[in-house]
Amino acid sequence: MLTDAMAVDPKTWQVGLVGYGEVGRILAEDLRSQGVKVSTYDLKLGGPEAGALVDHAATHGVTLASSHAALAAKADFIVSAVTASQTVAVAQACAPEVQRGAWFLDLNSASPGAKQRAAALIDEAGGRYVEGAVMTSIPPYRIKVPLLLGGMRAAELAPLLAVLGFDAKVASDRLGVASATKMCRSVMIKGLEAMVIESFTAARAYGVEDAVLASLQETFPGIDWEKQGAYFFQRVIEHGRRRSEEVREVAETVREAGLTPWSARGTAERQAWIADLADEGLFGRRGAPGFARNGDWRAEADRILQHAKGSR
């Protein structure tokens, strides 16, 4: 049960982060810099990437939990920031031990239907579920990334999040509205990433990339296509697996609207394909300094083309 002090002052909360990837680590750093107590659990703590996560936690004073249930049992505020496919599974794993009255903020890029299923699990266990939709890339904004909230408790949580430094606005008191906004946006954003990789790589194969970029620049003069292309390649190479899972949820969102998700399906396949190549080491060793950050999309396109040529 939350104490009155915890309900009034969020900085006295014990925050539990489920997921200790890029998002989880950024939130941990920004919360710990304010003196907020933070614990975390990630399935990767049992795998080859555990060392880096343990080191990060030690550096920033983050407590490592042994399981979802162990984290939920002590948390006043749980943030779920995992891959989209794990949205409901995380809620299911936390629900048996969630404290009565504890907040559960679901930041995962999942369909409205998935958010509603997760909410039912947490609310039935006595927690307070709020959906969150992250509306742009987190690294430049960190904890202040624009965030839409949804659900009947969203308006109550919003001012408490502001105390912790979040930039959260209530989208609706109905579950699914915030997620639908994010998912429909992702049809465009994640689709544009996949299209740029496909277009630029094919253009490189034909030796017409400069002409293609010049034409795009003329049509869309507000975009630096050279810089944007490098950024898209970097983000998909580095985070294609998470992105592909998100776009599968995007496709489910489109299906829930009664439409066939032709574009979203293709985007998910392209993002997953790049993720496979990254896992195979085509772009260097994952996690090594400079991985996917050389700023040269042409070099990455050449690697992709060389792989495609060799696999024929």
C-alpha positions in Angstrom: 0.0 0.0 0.0 1.3 3.4 -0.9 1.9 5.8 2.0 0.4 9.3 2.0 3.9 10.8 1.6 4.6 8.6 -1.5 1.3 9.7 -3.0 2.0 13.4 -2.4 5.8 13.5 -3.3 6.8 11.3 -6.3 10.4 11.8 -5.5 10.0 9.6 -2.5 8.7 6.7 -4.6 10.6 3.5 -5.3 10.5 3.4 -9.1 10.7 0.0 -10.8 11.9 0.0 -14.4 11.0 -3.2 -16.4 13.4 -3.1 -19.3 16.9 -1.8 -19.0 17.6 -1.1 -22.7 18.2 2.4 -24.1 15.0 3.8 -22.7 15.3 2.2 -19.3 18.9 3.4 -18.8 18.1 7.0 -19.8 15.2 7.1 -17.4 17.3 5.5 -14.6 20.1 8.1 -15.1 17.6 11.0 -15.0 15.7 9.7 -12.0 18.8 8.9 -10.0 20.2 12.3 -10.7 17.3 13.6 -8.7 17.9 11.2 -5.9 14.9 9.0 -6.7 15.3 5.3 -5.7 15.3 3.1 -8.8 15.3 -0.7 -9.3 15.2 -2.6 -12.6 14.7 -6.0 -14.1 15.5 -7.1 -17.6 15.5 -10.6 -19.1 18.9 -9.7 -20.5 20.3 -9.8 -17.0 20.5 -13.6 -17.5 22.3 -13.4 -20.8 25.6 -12.3 -22.5 24.7 -8.6 -22.2 24.3 -8.8 -18.4 27.8 -7.4 -17.7 27.1 -4.0 -19.4 23.8 -3.7 -17.6 25.3 -4.6 -14.2 28.1 -2.0 -14.7 25.6 0.7 -15.6 23.4 -0.1 -12.6 26.4 0.0 -10.3 27.6 3.3 -11.8 24.2 5.0 -11.3 23.1 3.4 -8.0 20.3 1.3 -9.5 19.2 -1.8 -7.7 18.9 -5.0 -9.8 15.7 -7.0 -9.1 15.7 -10.8 -9.5 12.4 -11.0 -11.4 9.4 -9.1 -12.5 7.6 -10.1 -9.4 10.4 -9.1 -7.1 10.5 -5.7 -8.7 6.7 -5.2 -8.5 6.6 -6.2 -4.9 8.6 -3.2 -3.8 7.7 -0.6 -6.4 5.4 2.4 -5.9 5.7 3.3 -9.6 6.4 0.8 -12.3 7.5 1.8 -15.8 7.3 -0.9 -18.5 9.7 -0.1 -21.4 10.3 -3.4 -23.2 9.9 -4.6 -26.8 6.3 -4.4 -28.1 5.7 -8.1 -28.2 6.3 -8.3 -24.4 3.7 -5.7 -23.4 1.1 -8.0 -22.1 3.6 -10.6 -20.8 5.2 -8.0 -18.6 1.9 -6.9 -17.1 1.0 -10.5 -16.5 4.4 -11.2 -14.8 4.1 -8.1 -12.5 0.4 -8.4 -11.6 0.6 -11.1 -8.9 2.9 -8.9 -6.8 1.9 -5.4 -7.7 1.3 -3.2 -4.7 -2.3 -2.1 -4.2 -2.5 1.5 -5.5 0.9 1.3 -7.3 1.1 3.1 -10.6 2.0 1.2 -13.7 3.0 3.3 -16.7 3.1 1.3 -19.9 5.4 3.0 -22.4 5.5 0.2 -24.9 4.7 0.7 -28.5 1.8 -1.7 -28.6 -1.6 -1.7 -30.3 -4.7 -0.3 -28.4 -5.9 -3.8 -27.9 -2.7 -5.0 -26.3 -2.7 -1.9 -24.0 -6.3 -2.8 -23.0 -5.3 -6.4 -22.2 -2.4 -5.2 -20.1 -4.5 -2.7 -18.3 -7.0 -5.4 -17.3 -4.3 -7.5 -15.7 -2.9 -4.6 -13.6 -6.2 -3.1 -12.6 -7.6 -6.4 -11.5 -4.6 -6.9 -9.3 -5.1 -3.6 -7.6 -2.6 -1.5 -9.4 -3.3 1.8 -11.3 -2.6 1.3 -15.0 -1.9 4.3 -17.4 -0.9 3.9 -21.0 1.9 6.0 -22.3 2.8 6.8 -25.9 6.3 8.2 -26.6 5.9 10.6 -29.5 9.5 11.0 -30.7 13.0 9.6 -30.3 14.0 9.6 -26.6 17.8 10.2 -26.6 17.6 13.9 -27.6 14.9 14.7 -25.0 15.7 12.1 -22.4 13.1 12.1 -19.6 11.4 15.2 -21.1 10.5 13.3 -24.3 6.9 14.3 -25.3 4.6 11.7 -23.8 0.8 11.1 -24.3 -1.1 9.5 -21.5 -4.3 7.6 -21.7 -6.8 5.9 -19.3 -9.2 7.0 -16.6 -6.3 7.6 -14.2 -4.1 9.5 -16.7 -5.1 13.0 -15.4 -4.2 12.0 -11.9 -0.8 10.7 -12.8 0.2 13.6 -15.2 1.1 16.1 -12.5 3.0 13.5 -10.5 5.1 12.7 -13.6 5.8 16.4 -14.0 7.4 16.5 -10.6 9.8 13.8 -11.8 10.7 15.8 -14.9 8.5 14.0 -17.5 6.7 16.0 -20.2 3.4 14.2 -20.2 0.0 15.3 -21.5 -3.3 13.6 -21.2 -4.6 12.4 -24.6 -7.8 10.8 -23.4 -9.5 9.1 -20.4 -10.1 6.2 -22.8 -7.5 3.5 -23.1 -6.2 3.1 -26.6 -6.4 6.7 -27.8 -2.8 7.6 -26.9 -1.5 4.3 -28.4 -3.5 4.8 -31.6 -1.9 8.2 -32.0 1.5 6.7 -31.6 0.8 3.7 -33.9 -0.7 5.8 -36.7 2.3 8.1 -36.6 4.6 5.1 -36.7 3.1 3.9 -40.0 4.8 7.1 -41.4 7.9 7.4 -39.3 9.0 3.7 -39.3 7.8 3.3 -42.9 10.0 6.3 -43.9 13.0 4.7 -42.3 12.4 1.5 -44.3 11.8 3.4 -47.5 14.9 5.5 -47.2 17.0 2.4 -46.6 15.5 0.6 -49.6 15.6 3.7 -51.9 19.1 4.8 -51.0 20.6 1.3 -51.1 19.0 0.6 -54.5 20.2 4.0 -55.7 23.7 3.2 -54.6 23.6 -0.1 -56.5 22.7 1.8 -59.7 25.1 4.7 -59.0 22.4 7.3 -59.0 22.3 8.2 -55.3 23.5 11.8 -55.9 20.7 12.4 -58.4 18.1 10.9 -56.1 19.2 13.0 -53.2 19.2 16.1 -55.3 15.7 15.4 -56.5 14.5 14.8 -53.0 16.1 18.0 -51.8 14.3 19.9 -54.5 11.0 18.3 -53.6 11.4 18.6 -49.8 13.9 21.4 -49.3 13.3 21.5 -45.5 15.0 18.1 -45.1 18.7 17.5 -45.2 18.4 14.1 -46.9 22.1 13.2 -46.5 22.0 13.8 -42.8 18.5 12.2 -42.4 19.6 9.2 -44.4 22.6 8.6 -42.1 20.4 8.9 -39.1 17.8 6.5 -40.4 20.4 3.9 -41.3 22.0 4.2 -37.8 18.7 3.9 -35.9 17.5 0.9 -37.8 20.9 -0.9 -37.7 21.0 -0.3 -34.0 17.4 -0.8 -33.0 15.8 -2.6 -35.9 14.7 -5.6 -33.8 12.7 -3.4 -31.4 11.4 -1.3 -34.4 10.2 -4.4 -36.3 8.3 -5.6 -33.3 6.7 -2.1 -32.9 5.7 -2.1 -36.5 4.0 -5.5 -36.1 2.0 -3.8 -33.4 1.4 -1.0 -35.9 0.1 -3.5 -38.3 -2.2 -5.0 -35.6 -3.5 -1.4 -34.9 -4.3 -1.0 -38.6 -6.1 -4.4 -38.6 -8.1 -3.4 -35.6 -9.3 -0.4 -37.6 -10.6 -2.8 -40.3 -7.8 -2.2 -42.9 -5.2 -4.4 -44.4 -1.7 -3.3 -43.2 0.2 -3.7 -46.5 2.6 -0.9 -45.8 3.2 -1.7 -42.1 3.9 -5.4 -43.0 6.5 -4.4 -45.5 8.1 -2.0 -43.1 8.3 -4.7 -40.4 10.0 -7.1 -42.8 12.6 -4.5 -43.9 13.4 -3.5 -40.3 13.7 -7.1 -39.2 15.9 -8.0 -42.1 18.3 -5.2 -41.2 18.2 -6.4 -37.6 19.2 -9.9 -38.8 22.1 -8.5 -40.7 23.2 -6.5 -37.7 23.0 -9.6 -35.4 25.2 -11.4 -38.0 27.9 -8.7 -37.6 27.5 -7.2 -41.0 27.9 -3.7 -39.6 30.5 -4.5 -37.0 30.3 -5.8 -33.4 27.1 -4.7 -31.7 27.9 -2.7 -28.6 31.3 -1.7 -29.8 32.2 2.0 -29.8 31.0 3.6 -33.0 28.7 0.7 -33.9 26.1 2.1 -36.5 27.3 5.6 -35.7 29.9 6.4 -38.5 27.5 8.8 -40.1 28.1 7.3 -43.6 25.0 5.7 -45.0 26.9 4.9 -48.2 29.3 2.6 -46.3 26.3 0.8 -44.7 24.5 0.5 -48.0 27.7 -1.0 -49.6 27.8 -3.6 -46.9 24.1 -4.5 -47.5 24.7 -4.7 -51.3 27.8 -6.9 -50.8 25.8 -9.2 -48.6 22.9 -9.3 -51.1 25.4 -10.1 -54.0 27.0 -12.9 -52.0 23.6 -14.5 -51.0 22.4 -14.8 -54.6 
